[in-house]
Amino acid sequence: MYMSTGALTGILLVALFLIRPRVVWIGQLVVSVAAVALIGLTLPHRKGIAVALDYWIDSQGGKDPQS
């Protein structure tokens, strides 16, 4: 889940470098609202995918022979 949040943050940072607003404070406001909305709205899906991958990885490996 942390990797997907990092990826979304990276996308927003790249957008910061590519888009140059006419009024800086409006650009900062738009980016801030977009970041909170993007991370907040995708949280259930990202968390569900993370749980599913964790379950799948655990089911593929079986039990640890050392324990």
Residue frames as a rotation matrix with the C-alpha (Angstrom) as fourth column:
MET 1
0.568 0.823 0.000 0.00
0.823 -0.568 0.000 0.00
0.000 0.000 -1.000 0.00
TYR 2
0.419 -0.477 -0.773 2.86
0.172 -0.794 0.583 2.37
-0.892 -0.377 -0.250 0.73
MET 3
-0.641 -0.666 0.381 4.32
0.474 0.046 0.879 1.75
-0.603 0.745 0.286 -2.72
SER 4
-0.109 0.674 0.731 1.09
0.961 -0.115 0.250 2.80
0.253 0.730 -0.635 -4.41
THR 5
0.805 0.333 -0.490 0.94
0.493 -0.836 0.240 5.97
-0.330 -0.435 -0.838 -2.30
GLY 6
-0.068 -0.922 -0.380 4.53
0.159 -0.386 0.909 6.70
-0.985 0.002 0.173 -3.30
ALA 7
-0.606 -0.101 0.789 3.63
0.772 0.166 0.614 6.18
-0.194 0.981 -0.023 -6.96
LEU 8
0.452 0.838 0.307 0.71
0.865 -0.495 0.079 8.61
0.218 0.230 -0.949 -6.71
THR 9
0.651 -0.304 -0.695 2.95
0.235 -0.790 0.565 11.14
-0.721 -0.532 -0.443 -4.97
GLY 10
-0.453 -0.875 0.170 5.52
0.384 -0.019 0.923 10.74
-0.805 0.483 0.345 -7.74
ILE 11
-0.218 0.472 0.854 2.88
0.963 -0.036 0.266 11.36
0.157 0.881 -0.447 -10.39
LEU 12
0.816 0.546 -0.191 1.85
0.575 -0.798 0.178 14.55
-0.055 -0.255 -0.965 -8.61
LEU 13
0.265 -0.801 -0.537 5.46
0.163 -0.511 0.844 15.71
-0.950 -0.311 -0.005 -8.37
VAL 14
-0.617 -0.442 0.652 6.01
0.682 0.112 0.722 15.14
-0.392 0.890 0.232 -12.08
ALA 15
0.261 0.799 0.541 2.84
0.919 -0.377 0.113 17.13
0.295 0.468 -0.833 -12.76
LEU 16
0.703 -0.059 -0.709 4.26
0.387 -0.805 0.450 19.95
-0.597 -0.591 -0.543 -10.64
PHE 17
-0.309 -0.926 -0.216 7.29
0.187 -0.282 0.941 20.18
-0.933 0.250 0.260 -12.90
LEU 18
-0.675 0.036 0.737 5.32
0.726 0.209 0.655 19.94
-0.130 0.977 -0.167 -16.16
ILE 19
0.275 0.871 0.407 2.45
0.842 -0.423 0.335 22.33
0.464 0.250 -0.850 -15.43
ARG 20
-0.809 -0.544 -0.224 3.15
0.588 -0.732 -0.345 26.01
0.024 -0.411 0.911 -14.84
PRO 21
0.215 0.972 -0.099 0.11
0.974 -0.220 -0.050 27.92
-0.070 -0.085 -0.994 -13.52
ARG 22
0.073 -0.114 0.991 -0.36
0.404 -0.905 -0.133 31.63
0.912 0.410 -0.020 -14.12
VAL 23
0.315 0.084 0.945 -1.06
-0.753 -0.585 0.303 32.26
0.578 -0.807 -0.121 -10.43
VAL 24
-0.571 -0.717 -0.400 1.20
-0.356 0.655 -0.667 30.23
0.740 -0.238 -0.629 -8.14
TRP 25
-0.801 0.240 0.548 -1.05
-0.527 0.152 -0.836 30.07
-0.284 -0.959 0.005 -5.10
ILE 26
0.338 0.925 -0.173 -3.97
-0.899 0.262 -0.352 28.78
-0.280 0.274 0.920 -7.21
GLY 27
0.194 -0.374 -0.907 -1.67
-0.565 0.713 -0.414 26.09
0.802 0.593 -0.073 -8.61
GLN 28
-0.847 -0.521 0.111 -0.61
-0.357 0.401 -0.843 25.12
0.395 -0.754 -0.526 -5.09
LEU 29
-0.368 0.805 0.465 -4.24
-0.768 0.019 -0.641 24.94
-0.525 -0.592 0.611 -3.99
VAL 30
0.510 0.560 -0.653 -5.22
-0.846 0.463 -0.264 22.80
0.155 0.687 0.710 -6.98
VAL 31
-0.189 -0.667 -0.720 -2.31
-0.397 0.723 -0.566 20.40
0.898 0.179 -0.402 -6.42
SER 32
-0.878 -0.128 0.460 -3.06
-0.477 0.184 -0.859 20.12
0.025 -0.975 -0.222 -2.70
VAL 33
0.023 0.971 0.239 -6.73
-0.835 0.150 -0.529 19.36
-0.550 -0.187 0.814 -3.27
ALA 34
0.475 0.107 -0.873 -5.89
-0.741 0.583 -0.333 16.93
0.473 0.806 0.356 -6.08
ALA 35
-0.564 -0.768 -0.302 -3.37
-0.434 0.588 -0.683 15.09
0.702 -0.254 -0.665 -3.89
VAL 36
-0.744 0.341 0.575 -5.76
-0.537 0.206 -0.818 14.67
-0.397 -0.917 0.029 -0.97
ALA 37
0.313 0.930 -0.190 -8.61
-0.857 0.191 -0.480 13.66
-0.410 0.313 0.857 -3.28
LEU 38
0.250 -0.274 -0.929 -6.51
-0.717 0.592 -0.368 11.20
0.651 0.758 -0.048 -5.29
ILE 39
-0.783 -0.598 -0.171 -5.00
-0.307 0.611 -0.729 9.47
0.541 -0.519 -0.662 -2.28
GLY 40
-0.655 0.589 0.472 -8.26
-0.567 0.029 -0.823 9.54
-0.499 -0.807 0.315 -0.32
LEU 41
0.319 0.879 -0.354 -10.53
-0.900 0.165 -0.402 8.29
-0.295 0.448 0.844 -3.10
THR 42
0.251 -0.272 -0.929 -8.23
-0.594 0.715 -0.370 5.44
0.765 0.644 0.018 -4.13
LEU 43
-0.443 -0.503 0.742 -7.57
-0.895 0.192 -0.404 4.24
0.060 -0.843 -0.535 -0.57
PRO 44
0.323 0.592 0.738 -10.19
-0.645 0.709 -0.285 1.45
-0.692 -0.384 0.611 -0.46
HIS 45
0.948 0.032 -0.315 -9.06
-0.280 0.549 -0.788 0.05
0.148 0.835 0.529 -3.81
ARG 46
0.096 -0.992 -0.083 -5.36
-0.617 0.006 -0.787 0.25
0.781 0.127 -0.612 -2.98
LYS 47
-0.324 -0.174 0.930 -5.91
-0.920 0.288 -0.267 -1.32
-0.222 -0.942 -0.254 0.44
GLY 48
0.660 0.650 0.377 -7.99
-0.510 0.756 -0.411 -4.12
-0.552 0.079 0.830 -1.09
ILE 49
0.769 -0.455 -0.449 -5.31
-0.300 0.363 -0.882 -4.86
0.564 0.813 0.143 -3.68
ALA 50
-0.225 -0.902 0.369 -2.62
-0.808 -0.039 -0.588 -4.87
0.545 -0.431 -0.719 -0.97
VAL 51
-0.040 0.291 0.956 -4.60
-0.810 0.550 -0.202 -7.34
-0.584 -0.783 0.214 1.17
ALA 52
0.906 0.423 -0.010 -5.29
-0.336 0.705 -0.624 -9.55
-0.257 0.569 0.781 -1.86
LEU 53
0.447 -0.821 -0.356 -1.61
-0.447 0.140 -0.883 -9.60
0.775 0.554 -0.305 -2.86
ASP 54
-0.360 -0.559 0.747 -0.55
-0.924 0.100 -0.370 -10.37
0.132 -0.823 -0.552 0.71
TYR 55
0.343 0.586 0.734 -3.03
-0.624 0.727 -0.288 -13.26
-0.702 -0.359 0.615 0.86
TRP 56
0.947 0.021 -0.319 -1.92
-0.285 0.508 -0.813 -14.55
0.145 0.861 0.488 -2.55
ILE 57
0.071 -0.996 -0.060 1.77
-0.674 -0.003 -0.739 -14.41
0.735 0.093 -0.672 -1.64
ASP 58
-0.328 -0.147 0.933 1.12
-0.899 0.353 -0.261 -16.23
-0.291 -0.924 -0.248 1.64
SER 59
0.618 0.643 0.452 -0.93
-0.462 0.762 -0.453 -18.92
-0.636 0.071 0.768 -0.12
GLN 60
0.788 -0.372 -0.490 1.78
-0.411 0.274 -0.869 -19.48
0.458 0.887 0.063 -2.76
GLY 61
-0.130 -0.973 0.188 4.61
-0.788 -0.014 -0.616 -19.96
0.602 -0.229 -0.765 -0.31
GLY 62
0.397 0.315 -0.862 2.98
0.232 0.874 0.426 -22.44
0.888 -0.370 0.274 2.02
LYS 63
0.998 -0.042 -0.051 4.34
0.045 -0.127 0.991 -22.90
-0.048 -0.991 -0.125 5.51
ASP 64
0.362 -0.928 0.087 7.87
-0.840 -0.365 -0.400 -21.93
0.403 0.072 -0.912 6.41
PRO 65
0.554 -0.159 -0.817 9.86
0.142 0.985 -0.095 -25.19
0.820 -0.063 0.569 6.88
GLN 66
-0.538 -0.837 0.105 12.03
0.068 -0.167 -0.984 -23.52
0.840 -0.522 0.147 9.54
SER 67
-0.547 0.331 0.769 9.13
-0.784 -0.525 -0.332 -22.84
0.294 -0.784 0.546 11.95
